[in-house]
Amino acid sequence: MLESFYDQLSPYYKYLFQDWDASVERQASALDEVIREYFGEQVHSILDAACGIGTQTIGLAQKGYELTASDISSSEIEKARQEASKRNLNIAFGVADMRDLQTVYQRKFDLVIACDNAIPHLLSDDEILQTFEQFHRISSEQGGCMISVRDYATMQKGGRQFYPRHVHVTANGKLIVFDLWEFDGDYYDITIYIMEDTRNPTVKTTAVRGGRYYCITISRIEALMQEAGFKRVVVLKDRIHQPLLVGLKF
């Protein structure tokens, strides 16, 4: 289950980044620039529908936006709450599945976001379309949505792929993070390994299993956003670490 994957990962999530705090600030500045470029001053309320531990939520709240944030993982929501509390940010957090947001939220938002490749966790075009229809229904008429995804068309696929992430120096030694991706046609399963080297002969290794992704292309995502009702979809490939797709209702 995807919830279990992220519940297990939540204590280590920051280590997926070289410097999580710097990434929060950097992404917020880039996203704020895109929001102003495409929506002007019309965006005040934002729903982060796949907030994780708050990577985009916290930075955008610090920029002055009104943030509501949800995720399928209750453990990640708790981590996000803690990070927001440290910064004295007033953010409404909750557990929700982005395929069924209308059940949870009885209001509209100026912008709905889902970043860090959250959408390809949905394993069919039908599920992705259902999610984009939810984004469309709960966004204001002069608003829209914004997502970031991996560009699978440019990546090597097939077999087993090893992806190193980062080496972090800790008070007790080193923490090494890497991935193993195992492909099955248009899908792959990801296992994240966290090795804690405390200078003892035995290295503690945690394996977080259960993350499955659909290698959907950006052009197909763009088509599904349009099918969901977004009148205009813009693809931006040079703003943050992943391509951004902006769906506008006007």
C-alpha positions in Angstrom: 0.0 0.0 0.0 1.2 3.5 -0.9 0.2 4.8 2.6 2.5 2.3 4.2 5.4 3.2 1.9 5.3 6.8 2.9 4.6 6.1 6.5 7.8 4.1 6.6 9.7 6.7 4.7 8.6 9.7 6.7 11.4 9.7 9.3 13.9 9.7 6.5 12.2 11.9 3.9 14.4 14.9 4.4 17.4 12.8 3.5 16.1 12.3 0.0 17.4 15.9 -0.5 20.9 17.2 -0.2 19.5 20.1 1.9 15.8 19.9 2.5 15.5 23.4 4.0 17.3 25.0 1.0 15.0 23.0 -1.4 11.9 24.4 0.4 13.1 27.9 -0.1 14.3 27.4 -3.7 11.1 25.7 -4.8 8.9 28.2 -3.2 10.6 31.1 -5.0 10.4 29.3 -8.4 6.7 28.3 -7.9 5.8 31.7 -6.7 7.3 33.1 -9.9 5.3 30.7 -12.0 2.0 31.5 -10.1 2.4 35.2 -10.7 3.4 34.7 -14.3 0.3 32.7 -15.2 -2.3 33.7 -12.6 -1.2 37.2 -11.8 -2.4 38.3 -8.4 -5.5 36.1 -8.4 -4.0 33.2 -6.3 -4.4 33.6 -2.5 -5.6 30.1 -1.4 -3.7 27.0 -2.4 -4.4 23.3 -1.7 -1.4 21.1 -1.8 -3.0 17.7 -2.5 0.1 15.6 -2.1 2.1 17.6 0.5 4.3 14.9 2.0 6.3 16.5 4.8 5.5 20.0 3.5 8.3 20.6 0.9 6.2 23.0 -1.2 3.5 23.8 1.4 5.8 25.4 3.9 7.7 27.5 1.4 4.6 28.8 -0.2 3.0 29.6 3.2 6.2 31.6 4.0 5.6 33.5 0.8 2.2 34.7 2.2 -0.2 32.3 0.5 -3.1 30.7 2.5 -2.2 27.0 2.5 -4.3 23.9 3.0 -2.4 20.6 2.7 -3.3 16.9 2.6 -1.6 13.6 1.9 -2.5 10.0 1.9 0.1 9.3 4.6 -0.8 10.2 8.2 2.8 9.9 9.3 3.9 12.5 6.7 1.1 14.8 7.6 2.3 14.7 11.2 5.9 15.5 10.1 4.5 18.4 8.0 2.6 19.7 11.0 5.8 19.6 13.1 7.7 21.5 10.5 5.0 24.2 10.1 4.8 24.6 13.9 8.6 25.2 14.1 8.1 28.1 11.7 4.9 29.4 13.4 2.9 28.8 10.2 -0.9 28.5 10.3 -1.6 25.7 7.8 -4.7 23.4 7.8 -3.4 19.8 7.4 -5.4 16.6 6.9 -5.3 13.1 5.5 -6.9 12.8 2.0 -6.7 10.8 -1.2 -6.3 13.2 -4.1 -8.7 11.0 -6.2 -11.5 12.0 -3.9 -10.8 15.6 -2.7 -14.4 16.7 -2.9 -15.4 14.4 -0.1 -13.0 16.2 2.2 -13.1 19.8 1.0 -16.4 21.6 0.7 -14.9 24.7 -0.8 -12.8 26.0 -3.8 -9.2 27.0 -3.9 -7.5 29.4 -6.2 -4.8 26.8 -7.0 -4.4 23.0 -6.5 -0.8 21.6 -6.6 0.7 18.1 -6.5 4.5 18.2 -6.8 7.5 15.8 -6.6 6.1 13.2 -9.0 3.0 12.4 -7.0 0.7 12.0 -10.0 2.5 8.9 -11.5 1.7 7.0 -8.2 -1.7 6.8 -9.8 -1.4 3.6 -12.0 -3.8 4.2 -14.8 -5.0 7.0 -17.1 -8.5 6.6 -15.6 -7.2 7.3 -12.1 -5.2 10.3 -13.3 -8.1 11.7 -15.2 -10.3 11.2 -12.1 -7.8 13.2 -10.0 -7.5 16.0 -12.6 -11.3 16.2 -12.6 -11.2 16.7 -8.8 -8.6 19.4 -9.2 -10.8 21.1 -11.8 -13.9 21.0 -9.6 -12.4 22.4 -6.5 -10.3 25.2 -8.1 -11.8 28.6 -8.7 -12.9 29.8 -12.1 -9.9 32.1 -12.5 -7.6 29.5 -11.0 -6.2 26.1 -11.9 -3.7 23.5 -10.9 0.1 22.9 -11.1 2.0 19.6 -10.9 5.6 18.5 -11.2 6.6 15.1 -12.6 9.5 13.2 -13.9 10.1 13.2 -17.7 10.0 9.5 -18.3 10.5 9.9 -22.0 14.1 11.0 -21.4 15.0 8.3 -18.9 16.4 4.8 -19.4 13.8 2.2 -18.5 13.9 -1.6 -18.2 15.4 -4.2 -15.9 16.9 -3.0 -12.6 18.2 0.5 -12.2 20.4 1.8 -9.4 20.0 5.5 -8.4 22.3 7.0 -5.8 20.9 9.9 -3.9 23.0 11.5 -1.2 25.5 10.9 1.6 24.7 12.9 4.8 27.1 13.5 7.7 25.3 13.0 11.0 26.3 13.2 14.6 26.9 9.5 14.7 28.6 9.0 11.3 27.2 8.9 7.8 23.8 8.2 6.3 23.8 6.9 2.7 20.6 6.9 0.6 20.0 5.2 -2.7 17.2 3.7 -4.8 16.6 0.5 -6.7 14.0 0.7 -9.5 12.7 -2.5 -10.9 10.8 -2.1 -14.1 7.7 -4.1 -15.3 6.7 -2.7 -18.7 5.3 0.8 -18.2 5.6 0.5 -14.4 8.4 0.2 -11.9 8.7 -0.5 -8.2 11.0 1.5 -6.1 12.9 0.5 -2.9 14.7 3.2 -1.0 17.7 2.0 1.1 18.9 4.1 4.0 22.3 2.9 5.4 23.3 4.3 8.8 27.1 3.9 9.2 28.0 4.7 12.8 31.6 3.4 12.4 30.6 0.0 13.8 31.4 -3.2 11.9 27.7 -3.7 11.2 25.9 -1.1 9.2 22.2 -0.7 9.9 20.2 -0.7 6.6 16.5 0.2 6.3 14.7 -0.8 3.1 11.5 1.1 2.4 9.5 -0.9 -0.1 6.1 -0.4 -1.9 6.5 2.7 -4.0 5.1 1.9 -7.5 5.0 4.4 -10.4 3.4 4.6 -13.8 5.9 5.8 -16.5 3.3 8.2 -18.1 4.6 10.7 -20.6 4.3 14.4 -20.1 2.3 14.7 -23.4 -0.2 12.1 -22.1 -0.6 14.0 -18.8 -1.1 17.2 -20.7 -3.9 15.5 -22.7 -5.6 14.2 -19.6 -5.5 17.7 -18.0 -7.3 19.1 -21.0 -9.8 16.2 -21.0 -10.5 17.1 -17.3 -11.6 20.6 -18.4 -8.5 22.8 -18.2 -8.7 25.2 -21.1 -5.0 25.7 -21.4 -2.0 23.6 -20.2 1.5 24.9 -20.2 4.6 22.7 -19.8 7.7 24.3 -18.2 10.9 22.3 -18.1 13.4 24.7 -16.7 11.9 26.1 -13.5 12.6 23.5 -10.8 14.2 20.0 -10.6 11.2 18.4 -12.5 9.0 19.6 -15.4 6.0 21.7 -14.3 2.6 21.5 -15.9 0.2 24.4 -15.3 -3.5 23.9 -16.0 -5.6 27.0 -16.3 -9.4 27.1 -16.2 -9.6 30.4 -18.2 
